C-alpha cells in the first residue's frame, strides 16, 4: 500500500540484517520499521517477475526469519525455505548455470547463496542440516560454471546482460567461500568444457581461450536479460581479451539499450538488417532463436572444431538459417559462416577489445602487452574496419574497432592469427 517495490525492499532488509549481525544494535523504531517492510515483502513476492527478483525476495525472508523470533518469523522461514528449494531446482541448471544465462547475475546469485550459508553458521539451528547441505552442493556446481565462463583475466564474459563492477568476480567469490568454509573442490578446467544445459562451450588451445554461445536465450517465461547473441563468441589470447561482445551500460528504455541487445553488438551474423532474436523494450523478447546440432570435435593435433546452427532468421520471408563453425588450433582461429535460404544481404561482426590498436598498413591489431592479432578474409567477401564502442560497465563507453565482413554469396571464412 506504500508503493514499495519488492526488490529494493529485499536488498534493504538484507543490508539491515548484515549490519545488525556485525554487532550493531537496531533501535526499537528501526526494528519495527524493518518488521513492517518484511511483512510487506512477504505479501508481495515477485512471482510475476520470477528469476533473480524472486530469489532476492526469498533470501531477504530467510534473513528476516533468522533475526526475528516468534510465530510470524517461523511462518516466514517455513514458506521461504520451501519456495527457495523449489527455486534452486528451477533456476540452477544441471550444469550449474543460472537459468537466465547471464554470467553477471549468476555471480550475484552465487554471492547470495554464500550469504545464506554464512547466515546458517551465525545462527546455528535455524535451518536444518539437510537444507544447508543442499545449499552447499548447489554452490559447488555454480562455482564450476562460473570458472568455465570466466576469462583468463579473472573477469566475467559478456553474454546477455553483463558488466563489470556489479557482481563479485570469481576470485572474490572464491575468497569469500574459503573464509566461511565452503568447500569448492577446485579443479583445473579441461581443454574443452561443454555446458550443455545452459548452452556455452569453452575451448582452451595453448595460450588462447574461446567462449562460445551455442544455446538458447533462456526459458520462454524469463528472457528479460537476454540479448540477440546466438552463436556469438569471445576470445582471449595470453590472458588478454581480443574479441569481445558489446556489453551492457544501461537498462533505460532507449535506442542505446536496444542497440546493446542487438545482434550487431555481438560477434555473430546479421541478416537483412534484423536481429537473430526480436529484442524490444528494455527487458522483452518476442520471436527468439533456437540453436541446434551442437557438435564439438577434438582433433589429434590439439585443435578443436565446434559447429552449430540457429533458426532465428527462419521468421524472414526467405526462411534463412545461420550455421557457424569454429576451428581453433595453436595460433589461429577460423570462423566459417554459412547462410542458407533467400536473403538480400548479410554481414558478420567481430569487435576488437578497446585495448587493441590498428595497424593502418594491414589487417593487424596489437596491444601494449605484445599480442599481435591479424586476420584474412577468404572467398567472395570484403572486410572493413569501422569505429565502434565497448560498454564494459554501466554508464561507461569505450572506443574500439569493429571488423565487418560482407560476403557476396552465402559463405564467408575469416581466419584470425596471432603470434
Secondary structure, 3 states (H helix, E strand, C coil): CCCCCHHHHHHHHHHHHHHHHCCCCCCHHHHHHHHHHHHHHHHCCCCCCCHHHHHHHHHHHHHHHHHCCCHHHHHHHHHHHHHHHHHHHHHECCCCCECCCCHHHHHHHHHHHHHHHHHHHHCCCCCCHHHHHHHHHHHHHHHHHHHHCECCCCCECCCCCCCCCCCCCHHHHHHHHHHCCCCCCCCCCCCEEEECCCCEEEEEECCEEEEEECCCCCCCCCCCCCCCCCCCEEEEECCEEEECCCECCCCCCCHHHHHHHCHHHCCCEEECCECCCCEECCCEECCCCCEEEEEEEECCCCCEEEEEEECHHHHCCCCCEEEEEEEEECCEEEEEEEEECCCCCEEEEEEECCCCEEECCCCEEECCCCCEEEEEEECCEEEEEEEEEEECCCCCCEEEEEEEEEECCCEEEEEEEEC
